[in-house]
Amino acid sequence: MEHISLQPVDQVEILSVMDNTIDMLMASTPVARRAPLLRDTFSRPRLRAEHGVSMLITVQSEGRKDSFLFDAGASVEGVLHNMDVLEIRPNELHAVVLSHGHTDHTLALLAS
């Protein structure tokens, strides 16, 4: 078996782009930072929840940041809608990584 060595990084941030549920009123904790409620929160487009998962992983090392999308949710439009609300630009992603081929992790890739 080939040995793969991993390089240390300075910081890893995981942003939930899509999950089964969403609670916009949930408070932050020492472990999880929640999006702040803005004055116009309820008049702006809102995040959607749906079966499936998608996470934005951002790794920072030596002043360089790279982001990749881990899984792509269960609908063609769900993850793309949430990426737009969260101001995540698809052309700034380094890669898309799929955990496995089930449709609740892959369908946003069918968007045109």
C-alpha positions in Angstrom: 0.0 0.0 0.0 1.3 3.4 -1.0 2.0 5.9 1.7 0.5 9.3 1.2 1.8 12.2 3.4 -0.5 15.1 4.1 0.8 18.6 4.4 -0.1 20.6 7.5 -2.4 23.6 6.9 -3.1 26.8 8.9 -6.9 26.7 8.9 -9.8 24.7 7.6 -13.3 26.2 7.4 -16.4 24.2 6.6 -19.5 26.0 5.5 -22.8 24.1 5.2 -24.2 25.0 1.8 -27.1 22.5 1.9 -28.4 20.3 4.6 -31.7 18.5 5.6 -32.8 21.4 7.9 -32.1 25.0 8.5 -32.8 27.2 11.5 -32.0 30.8 10.8 -32.7 31.8 14.4 -30.2 29.4 16.0 -27.4 31.1 17.9 -23.7 30.6 17.4 -21.7 28.3 19.6 -18.0 28.1 20.3 -17.9 25.3 17.7 -20.3 26.7 15.0 -20.6 30.2 13.8 -24.0 31.0 12.5 -24.8 33.7 9.9 -25.9 36.9 11.6 -29.5 38.1 11.3 -29.3 41.2 9.2 -31.9 44.0 9.2 -33.3 42.8 5.9 -32.8 39.0 6.5 -36.5 38.1 5.9 -36.9 40.3 2.8 -33.8 38.8 1.0 -33.7 35.4 -0.7 -33.5 32.7 2.0 -31.4 29.6 2.2 -33.2 26.3 1.3 -33.0 23.0 3.0 -33.5 19.7 1.3 -32.6 16.1 1.6 -28.9 15.6 0.9 -25.8 17.5 1.7 -23.2 20.0 0.3 -20.3 21.7 2.1 -17.9 24.3 1.0 -14.4 23.4 2.4 -11.8 26.2 2.5 -8.2 25.4 3.4 -5.7 28.1 4.1 -2.0 27.5 4.1 0.9 30.0 4.0 -1.5 32.8 3.0 -3.1 30.9 0.1 -6.8 29.8 0.2 -8.3 27.0 -1.8 -12.0 26.1 -1.7 -13.8 23.0 -3.0 -17.4 21.9 -2.9 -17.9 18.6 -1.1 -21.1 17.0 -2.5 -23.7 18.8 -4.5 -27.2 18.2 -2.9 -30.4 16.5 -4.1 -31.7 18.9 -6.7 -30.4 20.8 -9.7 -31.3 24.2 -8.3 -31.0 23.8 -4.5 -27.2 24.1 -4.0 -26.8 26.7 -6.7 -29.6 28.8 -5.1 -27.8 28.6 -1.7 -24.4 29.3 -3.2 -25.9 32.5 -4.7 -27.5 33.5 -1.3 -24.1 32.8 0.4 -22.2 34.7 -2.3 -20.1 31.6 -3.3 -18.9 31.9 -6.9 -18.7 28.5 -8.6 -15.8 29.8 -10.8 -13.7 30.3 -7.7 -13.9 26.7 -6.6 -10.7 24.6 -7.0 -12.7 21.3 -7.4 -15.9 19.4 -6.7 -15.5 16.3 -4.6 -18.2 13.6 -4.4 -18.4 11.3 -1.4 -20.4 8.8 -3.4 -22.7 8.6 -6.4 -26.2 8.8 -4.8 -28.4 11.5 -6.2 -28.8 13.3 -2.9 -25.1 14.2 -3.2 -24.7 14.8 -6.9 -27.7 16.4 -8.6 -26.5 20.1 -8.7 -23.9 18.9 -11.1 -26.6 18.5 -13.8 -27.3 22.2 -13.8 -26.5 23.9 -17.1 
